Amino acid sequence: MDTLITACRVLPRPSAPVRDGAVLVRDGVIVAAGPRADVVAQAAPDAVRHDFPTGTAMAGLCNVHVHLAFDASRETLAHFAADESPLDGARARLTAMLRSGVTTVRDLGDRGHLGAAVRRSFEGEVAPRLLVSGPPVTVPGGHCHFFGGETASDDDIRALVDANAAAGADVIKVMASGGQLTEGGADMWESQFDARQLAVVVARAAAHGLPVAAHAHGADATEAAVDAGVSTVEHCSFLTGPRSFDRREHVAKRMAAEGISACSTSSRNWRTIVEKLGDDVAQAMYGRLPWLEEHGVRLLSGTDAGLPGSVFDDPAGALELYEWLGFPRRRILEIATEDSAAGLGLAAVTGRLEPGLAADVLVVDGDPLASLSALRHPLLVLASGAQGL
């Protein structure tokens, strides 16, 4: 059965908007996207039709850094520790993401392979595409040790990577630096592994055909992760202290040359952080994003959803950080769709409205190229052609 979507404007890619356009979907795949007359001519007479005279049709959004095990409340860790039946909550969070227009999700840390269980639980139901890591590799008592991924030796690292791969992981997560969520562990700017140990993670993951995502706030940890050959650097803050930074140009140049992507992991909380730190410190911290962009590093859209205040259903609030930093809206939408898909190795699967790609389609009321707030008003969401909203 064909599904035909007509809209005031269609964004096959954010850089190529089409006024009075249409999208044709067949068997979960995009058949055509472009001028209305051209696309309508290819639709079957009995196509299911959706018309949005004030809407914009575009590719579904990506959120490439979430934690479905967390509930985004102020008591996130306490609730996590007490939750003996986490599946229902995780399912509800993934559904909320879908209804907000997110059709590709990467979960980067859970306990007991919750993400894989969530994915299995949605078989036959409509849900975003879900990539999972399982418990992250960390050190004894290290950042997010409560997920169950503590390792004390190279053999422990290899065993955990093997176990995660066997449980269905799509990516291996490693905590290259400390983090603010874990009491008693390394500080955010302090390294937990050196480049040699990180290379052990990367090599074992590669043996399973899996990429590695490195949590790295510290400048040293980021450089070590890049030296080890990870695929993505999460946070990529270049911290050297509580409020000091060391953006290393040679590291950024190497990331760009080797196709290592950076994920900002910034939610709608960014406004609160700006108010707390002040403009100067906030610009120094968030300014790494335009700086990385200038050096040709691919940026990925991820929010660390699940942490306190990092909600699952406000992608627009997170993306408005880029606008505050001076990014054009066209570029912001590219980061949230095609660039993020490419950074996950999914460029041939999703991220654009092009023939042959999965029918991950978001229709919003208004024009997101004129105002990102349009993303807060989804009218229709398709995930691989199935209607989620």
FIDO-68095 format. One record per residue: x, y, z of N, C-alpha, C, O in turn. Coordinates in steps of 0.05 Angstrom, whole numbers, plus 5000, padded with zeros to 4 digits. Layout:
XYZXYZXYZXYZ ...
END
This chain:
501749765000500050005000501850255000503650275016 501150444982502650694981501550885002499150895008 503351045013502651275030503751525016506051545010 501951715012502651964998502352195018500152245028 504452345022504452575040504852825023506852845009 503053015025503353265011503653485032502353465053 505253685026505753895046506454155033507154165010 506154375049506954635039509854645029510454775010 511554495044514354475036515454205044514554085063 517354105028518653855034521653905034522654045017 522953785053525853805055527153535049527753385068 527553455023528953205018531653205033532553005044 532953445033535153515050534753805059533453955044 535653885083535254155091536354365072535354595072 538354295057539554485038537954505012538654664995 535854335009534454334983531454334988530154134980 530354544999527454545005525854564979526654684959 523554434979521654434956518954544966517754434984 518054754953515354854960513254694946513654604923 510954664959508754504948509754234939509754164916 510654084959511953824953510353584963508153614974 511553354959510253104967512452894972514652914962 511652694988513352464993511652214989509452194998 512752024974511351774969512851544982515251504979 511351384998512551165014511150905005508750895001 512850705001511750434993513350225008515850215006 511950045022513249825037515449925055517549795057 514950145069516850245088519250395077521150465091 519250445051521450565037520550815022518350815011 522251015020521551255005521851194975523951094966 519751244960519851214931520551474917522051474898 519551694927520051954915519552174935517852144953 520952394932520552634948521352874931523652894922 519453064928520053294911517553444904515653444920 517453574881515053734873512553554873512653324865 510353674882507953524886507053374861506453134862 506853514839505853394814507553154806506452944798 510153174808511852954801511552704818511552484809 511152754844510952534863508152404862507852164862 506052574860503352474859502952294835501452094836 504252354813503952194789504951914792504251734777 506651864812507751594817506251434837506851194841 504251554850502751414871500551244859499351304838 500051024873497750854865495150994870494951164888 493050924854490451064857489351034885487851214895 489850814899488750764925490650844948490350744970 492551004942494551084963493151224987491251364983 494151165010493251305034494451585033496951615031 492751785035493752065031493652225057491852195073 495752375062495952565084496652835072498652865059 494953035077495553305066495953505089494353525108 498153655087498853845108499454115094501654185088 497354275090497654525075499354735089500354915075 499854705115501654895129504154765139505754885154 504554515132506654355144509154325127509254405104 511254215141513754155128514453865133514353775155 514953715111515753435113518853425111520053545093 520053275129522953255130523752975141521952825149 526252915140527152665152526752665182526952875195 526152435194525952415222528552485236530752455224 528352585260530652685275532252445287531152225290 534752495294536452305308537052405336537552645339 537152225355538352295381540252065387539451845395 542852125385544851905385546151865412548151725414 545151995433546151945460543951965480543252195488 542851745488540751745509541351515528542951335523 539851525551539951305571537051235578535851365595 535951035565533150965571532750855599530450835608 534950775612534750675639534250895660533450845682 534651145652534251375670531651525664530751505641 530551655684527851785680527952085678525752205677 530252215678530552505675529652665699529452905697 528952535721528052675745530452765762532752685756 529852925782532053015800533152775816535452785825 531552575819532352335834533052105815532551875821 534252175792534751975772536251725783535351505778 538451765796540051545805538551375827538751135826 537151515845535651365865533451195852533050965860 532051305833530051155819531150925803530050705803 533450975791534850765776535550535794535150295787 536750595817537550385836535250225846535549985852 532950355849530650215861528850085841526949935849 529250125816527450035795528049735789530049665777 526249565797526549275793525249185767525648955759 523649355755522249295730522549525710520549665705 524949565699525449805683524249805655524250015642 523349575645522549565617520249755610520349885590 518249765627515949935621516650225618515850365600 518350325637519150595636520850655612520450865599 522650475605524350515581522650515556523150675538 520650345554518950335531517450605528517150715506 516450705550514950955550516751185541515851365526 519251185549521151395541521751385511521951585497 522051145501522551115472520151195456520451325435 517751135465515351215452515051525452514251645432 515851645474515751945476517652065456516952275444 519851945452521752045432520552035404520852225388 519351805398518151775372515951985367515952115346 514252035387512152225383513152515381511752685372 515652555390516852825387518352855361519453065355 518352645344519552665318522252535315523552555293 523152385335525752245334525351965324523751815336 526651895303526251625291528751455292528551215284 530951565301533451405305534651475331535151715337 535151275348536051315375538451135381538450905372 540451235395542651065404542851085434543251305445 542450865448542650845477545550775484546550575475 546750955500549650915506550150845535552050965547 548650665546549250575572546850485588545050645593 546850235596544650125612545649905629548049835628 543849795645544449565662542949325652540549335646 544349095652542948845644541948835616540048695610 543148995598542448995570539449075566538048955551 538649275581535949375580535249465551533049405541 537049605538536549705512535849485492533949515476 537249265493536749045475533948925482532548845464 533248915507530648815515528448995505526348905497 528849255507526949445497526449405467524149395457 528649375452528349335423526749085417525049085400 527348865431525848615427522948655433521148545420 522348815454519648845463517848995443515448965444 519149145425517649295405517349145378516249255359 518248895377517848745352514948735345513248645361 514248815321511448825312510049085320507749115313 511349265334510249515342511849745329514049695319 510749985330512150215318513950335339513150395362 516450375331518450495349520750615333521050535310 522250795345524650885330526650655326526550455340 528350695307530650515303532350545328533050775336 533050335341534450345367537150195365537149955361 539350345369541950225371542750235400542150425415 544150025410544649995438547549925443548949805426 548549995467551349925475551449715497553449575498 549449695514549749535538551449675558551949915555 552349535579553949665600556549785589558049635576 557150035595559650155585562050035599561949955622 564250035585566849955597567850175615568150405606 568350115640569350315659571350175678571849935675 572450325697574350215715572950145741570650235746 574149985759572849925785572150185800573850355805 569650215807568650455820568650705802568250925811 568950655776569150875757566550995748564450915759 566651175729564251315721562151115710562750955692 559751135721557450955714558050665720557150485705 559650605740560150325748557650175754557549925753 555550325763553050195771551550065747549649915751 552550105723551349965700552449675698551349505684 554649615713555649345713557949295694558549055688 559349505685561449465665564249515676566049595661 564749455702567349505714569349295703568749065700 571749395696573949225686576549305699577049545703 578149105707580649155721583049065705585349095715 582648955681584948855665584148855636581848885629 586148805619585548775590583648545585581848565568 584048325599582348095596579448155604577548065591 579148315625576448405633575148565611572748535605 576748745599575648915578574648735555572448775545 576348555547575648375524573148215531571348175514 572948115555570647955563568048115563565948015555 568248365572565848535572564948605543562648595537 566948665526566248725498564948475486562948505471 566048245491564847995480562047955490560247885475 561648005516558947965527556948165516554648085510 557748415512555948605501555248545472552948565464 557248455457556748375429554848145428553048135411 555247945445553447715446550647785453548747655445 550247995468547648085477546248265457543948345461 547648325435546348475413547148765411545748925399 549448835423550349115422551049195393552049035377 550349445387551049565360553549735362554649805342 554349805386556549975391557649915419556149825436 560249955423561449915449562050195461563250365448 561150235485561550495499563750455519563850255534 565650655520567750645540567850915554567651125541 568250915580568451155595571351235597572751165616 572251385577575051465576575851665598578151675607 573851825607574352015629572251975650570351815647 572552125672570552115693568152285685568052395663 566252305703563752455697562452545723563052445745 560752745720559652875744557452705757556652765780 556452505743554152345754555052155776553452065792 557652075776558551865794560251975817562352095812 559251935841560752025864563151845870562951595868 565451965877567751805885569551715863571651615868 568651765838570351685815572051915805572252115819 573251875782574952075770573352325764570952305758 574552555766573252805758572852805727574052645713 571152985718570452985689572853015671572952885650 574853165680577153225663579353015667581453025653 579052825685581052625691580652375674578352285671 582752255664582552015648582151765665583251745688 580751575655580351315668582051095654582850905666 582451135628584050945612586151105596585651335590 588350975590590251105572589851005544588050835539 591351115525590951045497591350755491589950635474 593250625505593650335501591250175509590349995494 590050235532587750095541585350145523583749965517 585050395514582850455496583250305469581250235457 585650265461586150115437585349825440584549695420 585549715464584649445469581549435465580549245453 580149635475577249655471576649665441574949515431 577949835427577449875398578049625383576449545365 580249485389580949245374578949025379578148885360 578148995404576248775410573548835398572148655387 572649085398570149165385570349105355568449005343 572549185343572949145315572748845307571748775286 573648675325573448385320570548295317570048085305 568748445329565848385327564548565306562048555303 566048725292564948905272563449145284561649255272 564249225309562849435323564549685326566949665330 563349925324564750175329564950225359563650075375 566450425367566750495395566050785399566950955384 564350835419563651105428565051165454564651015473 566651375455568251435479567051675493566951895482 566251635518565551855536568151995544569851875557 568452245536570952385541570452685545569952835526 570452765570570353055576573153175576573453405567 575153035586577753135588579253165562578853005544 580953365560582553405536584453165532584753075510 585653065554587452835551585852585543586852435526 583552545555581952315548580952325519580952125505 580252565510579452595482581752525463581452375443 584152625469586452565452587052265452587752155432 586952145476587551855477585451695462586151495449 582851775463580851635448581251655418580851465404 582051895409582551935381584951765373584951645351 587051765389589451605383588651305381589851165365 586751225397585950935397584150865373583850625367 583051065360581451015336578450965342577250805328 577351105362574451075366572951195343574051335326 570351145342568651245320567351515328567051685311 566551535353565251785362566351865389566951695406 566652125394567352225420564852365432563852555420 563952265454561552375467562452595487564352555502 561152815485561753055501563953215488563553445480 566353105486568653235472569053515482569253705467 569153535509569153795522571953925524572154175527 574053775521576853875523577354015550578754215551 576253905571576654015598579353945609580453735603 580554135624582954085639582654145669584454115684 580254235676579654305703576654375705575254355685 575754465728572854515731571754715711569554695702 573354925705572455125685574755205667574855435658 576455025661578755075642578654875619577854645623 579454975596579254815572581854835556583355025558 582354625540584754625523583854495496584154255492 582854665479582054565452584654515436586154695430 585054265429587554185416587054165386585753975376 588154355372587654365343588554115329587154025310 590853995337591753755323589853525327589653345310 588453525350586453305355584053345337583053155325 583053595335580753655318581453585289579753465274 583753665280584553605252584653305247583853215225 585553155266585752865263582852745263582352565248 581152845280578352755280577152795253575852615242 577453035242576353085215577552905194576052805177 580152865194581452705174580652415176580552275155 580152315200579552025204576651965207575851745211 574952175204572052135205571052065232568951925235 572352165253571452125281569552355288570352585287 567152285295565052475300564952565329566052425346 563752795334563452895361560452945367559053065351 559652855390556852895399556753085422558153045442 555153295420555153505440553953415466554653515488 551953225466550553135489549253355505549253355529 548253555491546953785504543953775501542953755479 542553785523539653785523538654065525540154265522 536054095530534954365533535954495559535354735563 537354345575538554465600540654675594541554815612 541454705569543654885563543055175573544955315581 540555255572539955525581540455555611541555765620 539755355626540355365655543355375661544255515679 544855225645547755225648548955495641550755585655 547855625620548855895613548356085636550056245643 545956065648545256245670547056195694547856375708 547655935699549355865722552255945719553456045737 553355895695556155935690556856215681559056315685 554856355669555456615657556256585628557156365620 555856795613556256775584559156705577559656545558 561156815591563956775583564656475586565856365568 564056355609564756075613563055905595564055705584 560555965592558755815574559755815546559755615532 560656055537561656075509564255905506564755785486 565855915527568355755526567655455525569055305512 565555365539564855085540563455005514564254825500 561255145507559755075484561055165458560455065436 562855355460564255445436565955235422566855275400 566355005436567754785423566154685398567354575380 563554725398561954615376562454765350563054645330 562155035349562955175324565855145318566655135294 567555115338570455075333570954805320572454785301 569554595329569854335316568754345288569854225269 566454485285565254515258567254655239567554565216 568554855248570455005232572854825223574054865202 573454625240575654445234574754195218576354015212 572154195210571253975193570453725208570053515195 570053735234569253505250566153475247564653665252 565253235241562353195239561153205266562053075285 559053365269557553395294555053225294553753205274 554553095317552252915320550353035340551153165360 547752985336545753085354544952885375543852665369 545652945400544952765423544652925448545953135451 542952835466542153005489542852895516542353035536 543852645518544252515544541552495558541452505583 539452455543536752435554536752215576537852005573 535352285597535152115620536552225645535752165667 538652385640539852525663537952735674536152815660 538452825699536553015711536053255692537853405685 533453295685532653515668533053475639532053635623 534453265631534853205603532553025593532752785592 530453165585527953015578528252875551530052935535 526352705546526452535522524852655499525152565476 523152865504521252945484521453235476519453355468 523853355478524153635469526653665452528553805460 526653545428529053575411529553865403531853955400 527454025400527754305392529254455414531054615407 528654415439529954555460532954505460534554685466 533854265453536654195452537954325427540154435429 536554315405537754425380537954725380539554845365 536354865397536555155398539255245409539955485406 540755065423543455145431545155225407546655415408 544855065385546455125361545755405350547455545339 543155475351542355735341543555955359544456165348 543655915385544956105403547856135397549056355400 549055925387551955925380552456045352554756085344 550256105337550556225311550456045287550956125265 549655795292549355605269546855685253544755745265 546955675227544455715211542555485216543355265221 539955545214537955335219538255105199537854875206 538855165174539254955155541454755165541154515163 543554875175545754705185544954545209545754315213 543354665227542454525251540754285243541054065255 538954315223537354095215539053875202538453635204 541153955188542953755176544353585198544553345196 545153725219546453585241544553385254545253165261 541953465257539953305270538953075253537552895263 539553075228538552865210540852725195541752515204 541652835172543552685155546252655168547552445164 547252855181549952825193549952625216551752455217 547952635232547752435254547452155244548751965254 545852115223545551855211548251755200549051525204 549651935186552251865175554251785197555851605193 554251935219556051875241555551615254557351495266 553151505251552551235261552951015240552350785245 553951095217554250895195551650835181551350625168 549651015183546950965172546251145149543951185142 548351255136547851445114546251315091544751455077 546551055087545150915066542550805075541150655061 541750875100539250775112537250995117534850965111 538151215129536251425138537651695139540051715132 536251895147537352165149536552355128536952605130 535452255106534552425084532052305072531452075076 530552475057528152375043529052325014528652494997 530152095010531152024983530251744976530051574994 529751684950528851424942530751204952533251224949 529550994962531150764971531850775001532650565012 531551005014532051015042529550945058527350955048 529950875084527750815101525851055103526751285104 523350995104521351215106521051315135519051265148 523251445144523151575170522451875164524152025156 519951935169518852195160517652345183516152235199 518352595185517152775205515753005190516953145174 513253055197511853285187511153465210509953385230 512053725209511453915230509854145219509854205195 508454275237506754505230508554745229509854825249 508754875206510455105203513055035188513254825176 514955215189517455185174519855195193520555405203 521154965198523454965216525855115206527655185221 525855175179528055345169527655635176529455795175 525155705183524555975192524656005222525356205233 523855785236523855785265524055495275522355325267 526055425291526255155302523955075319523454835324 522455275329520155215345518055045330516354915343 518155045304516354875288516654585296514754425294 519054505304519554225312517954145336517653905342 516954345351515254275374512454205367510854145384 511854205341509054155333508953935311508253995288 509653695319509553475299506653405293504953395310 506153365267503553295257503352995249501252875250 505652895240505752615231508652515235510552665229 508852265244511552145246511251855235509551705243 513051795216513251525206515951415213518051545209 516051175223518551035228518650795210517050605214 520450795191520550585170517750545158516950315152 516350765154513750755140511350705158509150735150 511850625183509650575202509050825218510850965227 506450885221505651135233505851115264504550955276 507451295275507851315304506451545316506151565341 505451725299503851965309501952045287500452235290 
END
